[in-house]
Amino acid sequence: MPIKRTIKKEFIKTHPKEGVVRFVALGGLEEVGRNMMFFEYGNEIVVIDAGLQFPEETTPGIDFIIPNISYLEAKKKNIKGLIVTHGHLDHIGAIPYIMNKIGNPLIYTTALNRAMINRRQEDFPNAPKLEFEIVKDGEIKQISENFRVEFFSTAHTIPDSIGVILDTPVGKMVHPGDFRVDYDVEGNPQNLDTWEKIGKQKIHTLLLESTGADKEGHSLSERIVEAEIEKIFKKADGRIIVATFASLLDRLSEIIKIAEKYNRKIFVSGFSMKNNIQIAQNLGFMKIKKETIIPLNEINKYKDDKIVLLCTGAQGESNASLMRIINGDHKQVQIKKGDIVLLSSSVIPGNERSVQILLDDIARQGGIIYHSRMVDIHSSGHAPQEDLKIVMKMVKPKFYTPVHGYYFMRWRNAQLAQEALKLRPEETPIVDNGQVLLLSKDAARISEEMVPSYYVMVDGLGVGDVGEVVLRDRRVLAQEGMVVIITTLDRHTSRFLKNPDIISRGFIYLKENKELVEEIRKRIKSMVTRVPSQQIDADYIKAMIRDQIGQFLYNKTNRRPMILPVVIEI
């Protein structure tokens, strides 16, 4: 979890005549996910993306993590628009939680992105009705007096992705969102003319994502991925189960085409995947024959060699379709010997263990597994080192700021820019979440000012009500366990009416530690009887038990369980 920094107030004049654009990321620059950033000039703000992050080991019990928008909330009248680059949850997932707080600004995005945002909005009936301005490749929009935006198409793993050229009073800022360079089967790069045109515009600052900056080489051609998947289809004589991200629409579209070529029917398991395919089909991004997709509840009517099951869960998510299939909790499908299982996605950092368990369980049940480390059935949507360099050299910016990813990723990205563009370190500033990058015509410097950017956690129906104290308690319970001590006293004499009850959860097994339990009881009796009866106070006794028994257990076990004392006076 990013460190919660002390906010130092620095009064910086940002009147337009001062010629300073402020760039701030509220998420995405110290993690993978939660992407949200904004540019500010005078009393005008343009926001780019509003994504969520999935929980970490340090955030037990949390559903999602979203950006902290307290700075924007205080300046919501200044927000002139929200630009959404593409429809992945790490770029749109926070929208239902924040729009009413930041004044429900106009959203500039493409048709597919709008449809995916609106579909998610349906799950939040109390959220405001969103207003959109649909944009296309090459369009220019004057968002405010000082901000004009030119939109350009980008290659990613989802159709209708866009990048932005933000024209500001100090120069043009380019941010393509998540992107990659496409290649044909022979390894020739495609559609570089877009970057060439951008490079002719004298770009002030280029902001490229860092997710692939620590990976050498070029992007794997999606055509190669399709060819490898087709090889598997061609020789398969049983069911094919394909697990991938619900929003990997380009890949899903090609898999459906291959299935149609080999006369197989498509069955979709996963609510989000089903919705996304329907949205893409309605907007013409997927051309699917009418008889290709069959309702999942009819899967048993078809022979195995006619079945392709598309499902979510390639990351080993506990509630996703593939995991329910493996665990035997799925109503229509279970793994059977000879099933071919394709995991057509890369492993998100932090999910390595859950993916390994997934692979083990499929293998134990007789499934035949293919994944991206075995054969080329996945190509990342994030540009690796050589592709980043290609774009850098074509755009030729004056300054370069790496975005999206952990610090090491962004540091490596900055190094690439220094190598490729011969820029000095001060010309490739590496900013963290909440830091303010001051951009003038001839300089890019990091201010000492900090904008609040610490985690805002979504837990059930609560947004932001789970803070550091609650998380600390959850971590203690997960790592050390808890001990409940119930003390029953006579209200008048303060004498014990019964032996203290000891309950342990996640700490020790009581039946195997009877001596320790009796020692706890003796110490509780001793400490309470030493207190004069006229001074007996339930809160005082609870505090005393918590402190002294906690220290005793640490001395005995070198562990610090959570101590929950309960005092009952009868």
ABEGO torsion letter per residue (X at the ends): XBBBBBBBBBBBBABAAAGBBBBBBABGAABBEGBBBBBBBEABBBBBEBBBBBBBAABBGBABBBBBAAAAAAAAAABAEBBBABABAAAAAAAAAAAAAAGGBBBBBBAAAAAAAAAAAAABAABBBBBBBBBBBGBBBBABAABBBBBBBBBBABBGBBBBBBBBAAEBBBBAEBBBBBBBAAGBBBGAAAAAAAAAAGBABBBBBAAAAABBEBBBBAAAAAAAAAAAAAABABBBBBBBBAABAAAAAAAAAAAAAAGBBBBBBEAAAAAAAAAAAAAGABBBBAAABBBAAAAAABBAAABBBBBBGAAGBAABAAAAAAAGABAABBBBBGBBBBBBBBBBBGAAAAAAAAAAAAAAAGBBBBBAAABBABBBABBBAAAAAAAAAAAGBABBBBBEEBAAAAAAAAAAAAAAAGBBAAABBBBBBGBBBBBBAABBBBBABBBBABBBBBBEABBGABBAAAAAAAAAAAAAEBBBBBBBBBAAAGBBABBBBBBBBGABBAAAAAAAAAAAAAAAAAAAAABBAAABBAAAAAAAAAAAAAAAAAAAAGBBBBBBBBBBBX
